[in-house]
Amino acid sequence: MTKKFSAFVILLMAFTFSMAASGARIQQDELASAPESYIRDIKLIGGNSSEVSSLKAKARKEGWTVIESDLNAGTRGDIIYLCYKTGTGGDCITDLYLSSSHNPVGGSITVKGREYTLCPKDGGIHFTHINGDLNSNAGGDDIHLYYTKDRFGDGRALTDIWFNASAKGAVGKNGTDEAYDLNKGAGGDDIFLHFSTTKSSSSSSSSSSTTVSNSPKPSSGGEKYVSAVKLIGGSSSEVSSLKAKARKEGWTVIESDLNAGTRGDIIYLCYKTGTGGNCITDLYLSSRSNPVSGSLTVGGRSYTLCPYEGGSHFTGIKGDLNSNAGGDDIHIYYTQDSFGDGRRVTGIWFNASSGGAVGKDGGSAYDLNKGAGGDDIFMHFSTR
C-alpha cells in the first residue's frame, strides 16, 4: 500500500467516524428535545353501575384515560371516576384544588390570583345536579375538584394523577397542607388525591426539568407498563381489608367486582406498573376445571396463573372468577414472554361490552360471569 493511499484511507475513516459521531449527537439532541406529554384535560363520570359502565366505554373511545379508582369506594353512593387526556405544548393543567364549599361555584373561583375551574362532569342526574360532588349519594362532606391552567413561576405542568390510601403528600382541603380524605364523613375507604408535576428551571418550554411528586408514588422517566397482577376475593369484610392492604403496598385496585350481580365472592383485580423490561405482555382466560397452578404453554409462550389472596374458598379454588357463584371455572393467566412487535400491557379494564374483549382459551369474547348469572363482565386490555 502506497503512502498516498494509506493517508487517503486514514482521512476517509476519520471522516466516517466524524459523521457517525455527528449523527449520534443529532439523534441525542432530537431525543432531548422531544416534546413531553402533560395532562391537558380532566373530567368526572359518576352514577350507578350501568351508567358508569357505559360512560367509561364512551370516554375511552373518545381518547380519555380512566383512572381505575372509584372515588366513592366503600360507600353506598354513586360510583365516580376521574378521566384525563394528555398532550404536548403550553395548554396544560398546572394545579388541582379541592373545595369543601357547600355551594360550589359552577364556573370558576380565584385562589391566590389564579383562576380555578370546576371539573366537568358527566353521568347520572343526581351526580350532575350537585356539580360532581365526590361524595355524591354517600353523605359526608361536599367535595368538589377544581383545576387551573394558569402559569406558576417554575413552569410546572401536571404529569400524572392517582389515588391511594396514603395521606402523605396528598392534596389538602381548600388549599391547606393537611391531606383530605375524599370520603370524609361518608365512611368507606380512605381515598386521597395525589398528582405529580414537572418543574422547569426557567419556564415550561425549557428542556431542563425535574419531576416533583406530591406523594410517595415512585417517579421515573420511562413509560409505565403493567408489571404485576393479582386477585383478591372473599366476603365484603375480607375484601375491604385486602383492598386497603393492597393500596398501601402500592397496588392499583380496579374497582370492578368480577362477580357483580351474583351471590358469590367479591373479586377485584389489582395491578402494579413499572418502566423496565419486566412487564406483562398478554393475558389469557382459561376455563379448565383443574387449573394448572404454575404455568401453561400457549403458542410457545409460558403463561402463569394469576396470584390470588383472600377467603378460604377463593384461595382453595385458586382464584376462580366465579368463586361461590356457580357457573364456569374461569382463571386468569399472564405472560411476560416477548412478542415480535415488542408489545407491553398498558391498561386493564372491565365492562359490559364484548367488543374486543379477551376470549376463553384464546377464542371469542368471554363473559366472566358465564353460567353464574349476574352482570355481563368482559375483560379488556391495551398494549403499546
C-alpha positions as CSV (number, residue, x, y, z in Angstrom):
1,M,0.0,0.0,0.0
2,T,1.4,3.4,-1.0
3,K,1.8,6.2,1.5
4,K,-0.7,8.3,-0.5
5,F,-3.3,5.6,-0.5
6,S,-2.7,5.0,3.3
7,A,-3.2,8.6,4.0
8,F,-6.4,8.6,2.0
9,V,-7.8,5.6,3.9
10,I,-7.0,7.3,7.2
11,L,-8.7,10.5,6.2
12,L,-11.7,8.5,5.0
13,M,-12.0,6.6,8.3
14,A,-11.7,9.9,10.2
15,F,-14.4,11.5,8.1
16,T,-16.7,8.5,8.6
17,F,-16.2,8.5,12.4
18,S,-16.8,12.2,12.5
19,M,-20.1,11.8,10.6
20,A,-21.2,8.9,12.8
21,A,-20.4,10.9,15.9
22,S,-22.3,13.9,14.5
23,G,-25.3,11.7,13.7
24,A,-25.3,10.3,17.2
25,R,-25.2,13.9,18.6
26,I,-28.1,14.9,16.3
27,Q,-30.1,11.8,17.5
28,Q,-29.4,12.6,21.1
29,D,-30.4,16.2,20.6
30,E,-33.6,15.1,18.9
31,L,-34.4,12.8,21.8
32,A,-33.6,15.5,24.4
33,S,-35.9,18.0,22.6
34,A,-38.8,15.5,22.1
35,P,-42.0,17.0,23.5
36,E,-43.1,15.7,26.8
37,S,-46.7,14.8,27.4
38,Y,-48.7,16.6,30.1
39,I,-52.3,16.4,31.4
40,R,-54.4,18.9,29.4
41,D,-58.0,18.0,30.3
42,I,-59.9,16.2,33.1
43,K,-63.5,15.2,33.7
44,L,-65.5,13.2,36.2
45,I,-68.0,10.5,35.4
46,G,-70.4,9.3,38.1
47,G,-73.7,7.4,38.7
48,N,-74.9,3.9,39.2
49,S,-73.1,0.8,37.9
50,S,-74.8,0.6,34.5
51,E,-74.5,4.4,33.9
52,V,-70.8,4.4,34.7
53,S,-70.0,1.3,32.7
54,S,-71.4,3.0,29.6
55,L,-69.7,6.3,30.4
56,K,-66.3,4.6,30.8
57,A,-66.6,2.8,27.5
58,K,-67.6,6.1,25.8
59,A,-64.8,8.0,27.5
60,R,-62.1,5.5,26.3
61,K,-63.4,5.7,22.7
62,E,-63.0,9.4,22.9
63,G,-59.4,9.1,23.9
64,W,-59.8,9.6,27.7
65,T,-57.7,7.6,30.2
66,V,-60.0,6.4,33.0
67,I,-58.2,6.2,36.4
68,E,-59.5,2.9,37.8
69,S,-60.2,4.2,41.4
70,D,-63.8,4.6,42.5
71,L,-63.7,7.9,44.4
72,N,-66.7,6.7,46.5
73,A,-65.3,3.2,47.2
74,G,-66.6,1.5,50.3
75,T,-69.8,3.7,50.5
76,R,-73.3,3.2,49.0
77,G,-73.0,6.3,46.9
78,D,-72.5,6.9,43.2
79,I,-69.6,5.2,41.5
80,I,-67.2,8.0,40.5
81,Y,-64.1,8.0,38.3
82,L,-61.7,10.7,37.1
83,C,-60.6,10.7,33.5
84,Y,-57.9,12.7,31.8
85,K,-56.3,13.5,28.4
86,T,-52.7,14.3,27.7
87,G,-50.9,16.3,25.1
88,T,-47.9,18.5,24.4
89,G,-47.5,22.2,24.3
90,G,-48.4,25.0,26.7
91,D,-52.2,24.3,27.1
92,C,-51.8,22.1,30.2
93,I,-53.2,21.8,33.7
94,T,-50.8,23.2,36.3
95,D,-52.6,22.6,39.6
96,L,-55.6,20.8,41.3
97,Y,-57.7,22.2,44.1
98,L,-60.2,20.5,46.5
99,S,-63.1,22.7,47.7
100,S,-65.4,21.8,50.5
101,S,-67.8,24.6,49.9
102,H,-71.5,23.6,50.3
103,N,-72.4,25.7,47.3
104,P,-69.6,25.2,44.7
105,V,-69.2,27.8,42.0
106,G,-70.3,26.3,38.8
107,G,-67.8,28.2,36.7
108,S,-64.6,29.2,38.4
109,I,-63.1,30.5,41.6
110,T,-60.0,32.6,42.3
111,V,-57.2,31.2,44.5
112,K,-54.1,33.3,45.2
113,G,-54.6,35.2,42.0
114,R,-55.2,32.2,39.7
115,E,-58.5,31.1,38.2
116,Y,-59.6,27.6,39.0
117,T,-62.4,25.9,37.0
118,L,-64.8,23.4,38.4
119,C,-64.0,19.9,36.9
120,P,-66.5,19.0,34.1
121,K,-68.8,16.1,35.0
122,D,-71.0,13.6,33.1
123,G,-73.3,10.9,34.4
124,G,-76.4,10.3,36.5
125,I,-79.0,13.0,37.3
126,H,-78.0,13.3,41.0
127,F,-74.3,13.4,40.3
128,T,-74.6,16.1,37.6
129,H,-77.2,18.1,39.6
130,I,-74.8,18.5,42.6
131,N,-71.9,19.6,40.3
132,G,-69.9,16.4,40.6
133,D,-69.7,16.2,44.4
134,L,-67.2,13.4,45.2
135,N,-69.5,12.2,47.9
136,S,-72.5,12.0,45.7
137,N,-75.3,10.0,47.3
138,A,-72.9,9.0,50.1
139,G,-73.5,11.7,52.6
140,G,-70.4,13.2,54.2
141,D,-68.6,16.4,53.2
142,D,-69.4,18.3,50.0
143,I,-66.2,17.9,48.0
144,H,-65.6,19.4,44.5
145,L,-62.5,19.3,42.3
146,Y,-61.1,22.3,40.5
147,Y,-58.2,22.8,38.2
148,T,-56.2,25.6,36.7
149,K,-54.1,26.2,33.6
150,D,-52.7,29.4,34.9
151,R,-48.9,29.5,35.0
152,F,-46.7,29.1,38.0
153,G,-43.2,30.8,38.2
154,D,-41.5,27.4,37.9
155,G,-43.3,26.5,34.7
156,R,-45.0,23.5,36.3
157,A,-47.3,21.1,34.4
158,L,-49.2,18.1,35.6
159,T,-47.7,14.8,34.5
160,D,-49.7,12.2,36.5
161,I,-52.8,11.8,38.8
162,W,-53.5,8.9,41.1
163,F,-55.5,7.9,44.2
164,N,-54.5,5.7,47.2
165,A,-54.9,5.3,50.9
166,S,-51.8,7.2,51.8
167,A,-52.3,10.7,53.3
168,K,-48.6,11.6,52.8
169,G,-48.2,14.4,50.3
170,A,-51.9,14.2,49.3
171,V,-53.9,17.3,48.2
172,G,-55.5,19.2,51.1
173,K,-58.9,20.9,51.5
174,N,-59.2,24.5,50.4
175,G,-55.5,24.8,49.8
176,T,-54.3,23.7,53.2
177,D,-51.4,21.3,53.7
178,E,-53.5,18.8,55.6
179,A,-54.3,15.8,53.4
180,Y,-58.0,15.5,52.7
181,D,-59.9,12.1,52.6
182,L,-62.3,12.1,49.6
183,N,-64.7,10.0,51.6
184,K,-64.6,12.4,54.6
185,G,-67.7,12.0,56.7
186,A,-69.1,9.3,54.4
187,G,-67.3,6.2,55.8
188,G,-65.9,3.9,53.2
189,D,-62.3,3.6,52.1
190,D,-59.6,6.1,52.8
191,I,-59.0,7.8,49.4
192,F,-56.5,10.6,48.9
193,L,-55.7,12.6,45.7
194,H,-52.1,12.9,44.5
195,F,-50.5,14.4,41.5
196,S,-47.0,15.0,40.1
197,T,-45.7,17.9,38.2
198,T,-42.7,18.7,36.0
199,K,-41.0,21.9,37.1
200,S,-38.7,23.6,34.6
201,S,-35.7,25.6,35.7
202,S,-36.9,28.7,33.9
203,S,-40.2,28.2,32.0
204,S,-42.5,25.4,30.8
205,S,-40.7,25.4,27.4
206,S,-37.3,24.7,29.0
207,S,-35.7,21.3,28.3
208,S,-34.1,21.2,31.7
209,S,-36.6,19.8,34.2
210,T,-37.1,17.6,37.2
211,T,-40.2,15.7,38.3
212,V,-41.7,16.8,41.6
213,S,-44.2,14.4,43.2
214,N,-46.8,15.3,45.9
215,S,-46.8,11.7,47.2
216,P,-44.7,8.6,47.8
217,K,-45.5,7.2,44.3
218,P,-42.2,6.4,42.6
219,S,-41.5,8.6,39.6
220,S,-39.4,7.7,36.5
221,G,-38.6,9.0,33.1
222,G,-39.9,6.0,31.1
223,E,-43.4,5.0,30.1
224,K,-45.3,2.9,32.6
225,Y,-46.5,-0.7,31.8
226,V,-48.3,-3.3,33.8
227,S,-45.6,-5.3,35.6
228,A,-47.7,-7.4,38.0
229,V,-51.2,-8.6,38.7
230,K,-53.1,-10.3,41.5
231,L,-56.6,-11.2,42.5
232,I,-58.3,-10.5,45.9
233,G,-61.5,-12.2,46.7
234,G,-63.9,-13.2,49.5
235,S,-66.6,-11.7,51.7
236,S,-67.3,-8.0,51.9
237,S,-65.3,-7.6,55.1
238,E,-62.4,-9.7,53.9
239,V,-62.1,-7.8,50.6
240,S,-62.4,-4.4,52.3
241,S,-59.4,-5.2,54.4
242,L,-57.5,-6.7,51.4
243,K,-58.1,-3.6,49.3
244,A,-56.7,-1.3,51.9
245,K,-53.7,-3.6,52.4
246,A,-53.1,-3.7,48.6
247,R,-53.2,0.0,48.2
248,K,-50.7,0.5,51.0
249,E,-48.4,-1.9,49.2
250,G,-48.6,0.2,46.0
251,W,-51.2,-1.9,44.1
252,T,-53.9,-0.2,42.0
253,V,-57.3,-1.9,42.6
254,I,-59.5,-2.0,39.6
255,E,-62.9,-1.1,41.0
256,S,-64.9,-3.7,39.1
257,D,-66.3,-6.6,41.1
258,L,-65.7,-9.6,38.7
259,N,-68.6,-11.4,40.4
260,A,-71.0,-8.5,40.3
261,G,-74.7,-9.4,40.2
262,T,-74.2,-12.8,41.7
263,R,-74.2,-14.1,45.3
264,G,-70.6,-15.2,45.0
265,D,-67.4,-13.8,46.4
266,I,-66.5,-10.2,45.8
267,I,-63.4,-10.3,43.5
268,Y,-61.1,-7.5,42.3
269,L,-58.0,-7.5,40.1
270,C,-55.1,-5.4,41.2
271,Y,-52.0,-4.4,39.3
272,K,-48.7,-2.6,39.6
273,T,-46.8,-0.7,36.9
274,G,-43.1,-0.2,36.1
275,T,-40.9,1.2,33.4
276,G,-38.3,-1.6,32.8
277,G,-38.4,-4.7,30.7
278,N,-40.1,-6.8,33.4
279,C,-43.6,-6.3,32.2
280,I,-46.7,-8.3,31.3
281,T,-47.2,-8.8,27.5
282,D,-50.5,-10.7,27.4
283,L,-53.5,-12.0,29.5
284,Y,-55.3,-15.3,29.0
285,L,-58.6,-16.8,30.3
286,S,-58.7,-20.5,30.9
287,S,-61.9,-22.5,31.6
288,R,-60.1,-25.6,32.8
289,S,-61.9,-27.2,35.8
290,N,-58.5,-28.0,37.3
291,P,-56.3,-25.0,36.5
292,V,-52.5,-25.5,36.3
293,S,-51.1,-24.0,39.5
294,G,-47.8,-23.0,38.0
295,S,-47.9,-22.2,34.3
296,L,-49.2,-23.5,31.0
297,T,-47.9,-23.1,27.4
298,V,-49.9,-21.2,24.8
299,G,-48.5,-20.5,21.4
300,G,-45.0,-21.4,22.6
301,R,-45.1,-18.9,25.5
302,S,-45.3,-19.7,29.2
303,Y,-48.4,-18.3,31.0
304,T,-48.5,-18.1,34.8
305,L,-51.7,-18.4,36.9
306,C,-52.6,-15.0,38.4
307,P,-51.7,-14.9,42.1
308,Y,-54.7,-14.8,44.4
309,E,-55.3,-13.8,48.0
310,G,-58.4,-13.8,50.2
311,G,-61.1,-16.0,51.7
312,S,-60.5,-19.7,52.2
313,H,-62.9,-20.8,49.4
314,F,-61.5,-18.3,46.9
315,T,-57.9,-19.4,47.6
316,G,-58.9,-23.0,47.8
317,I,-60.2,-22.9,44.2
318,K,-57.1,-20.9,43.0
319,G,-58.8,-17.6,42.3
320,D,-61.7,-18.9,40.2
321,L,-63.5,-15.8,38.9
322,N,-66.9,-17.4,39.6
323,S,-66.0,-18.3,43.2
324,N,-69.1,-19.2,45.2
325,A,-71.3,-18.2,42.3
326,G,-71.5,-21.4,40.3
327,G,-71.1,-21.2,36.5
328,D,-67.9,-21.9,34.5
329,D,-64.5,-22.3,36.1
330,I,-62.6,-19.2,34.9
331,H,-59.0,-18.4,35.7
332,I,-56.6,-15.6,34.6
333,Y,-53.1,-16.3,33.4
334,Y,-50.5,-13.8,32.3
335,T,-47.2,-13.9,30.4
336,Q,-44.1,-11.8,30.3
337,D,-42.7,-13.5,27.3
338,S,-42.0,-11.2,24.4
339,F,-44.0,-10.8,21.2
340,G,-42.5,-9.9,17.8
341,D,-44.0,-6.4,17.9
342,G,-42.5,-5.7,21.4
343,R,-46.0,-5.3,22.9
344,R,-46.5,-4.5,26.6
345,V,-49.7,-4.2,28.5
346,T,-50.5,-0.6,29.4
347,G,-54.1,-0.8,30.9
348,I,-56.7,-3.3,32.0
349,W,-60.4,-2.7,32.5
350,F,-63.8,-4.5,32.7
351,N,-67.2,-3.5,31.2
352,A,-70.3,-5.0,29.7
353,S,-69.1,-4.7,26.1
354,S,-67.9,-7.9,24.3
355,G,-66.3,-5.9,21.5
356,G,-62.6,-6.5,21.6
357,A,-62.8,-8.4,24.9
358,V,-60.5,-11.3,25.9
359,G,-61.8,-14.7,24.9
360,K,-61.9,-18.1,26.6
361,D,-58.9,-20.3,25.8
362,G,-57.9,-17.9,23.1
363,G,-61.4,-17.9,21.5
364,S,-64.1,-15.2,21.2
365,A,-65.1,-12.7,23.9
366,Y,-65.9,-14.4,27.2
367,D,-68.3,-13.2,29.9
368,L,-66.6,-13.6,33.3
369,N,-70.0,-14.4,34.8
370,K,-70.7,-17.2,32.3
371,G,-73.2,-19.6,33.7
372,A,-73.4,-17.7,37.0
373,G,-76.0,-15.1,36.0
374,G,-75.2,-11.6,37.3
375,D,-73.8,-8.7,35.2
376,D,-72.2,-9.1,31.8
377,I,-68.5,-8.6,32.6
378,F,-65.8,-8.7,29.9
379,M,-62.0,-8.2,30.4
380,H,-60.2,-5.8,28.1
381,F,-56.5,-4.7,28.0
382,S,-54.5,-2.3,25.9
383,T,-50.9,-2.7,24.7
384,R,-48.2,-0.5,23.3
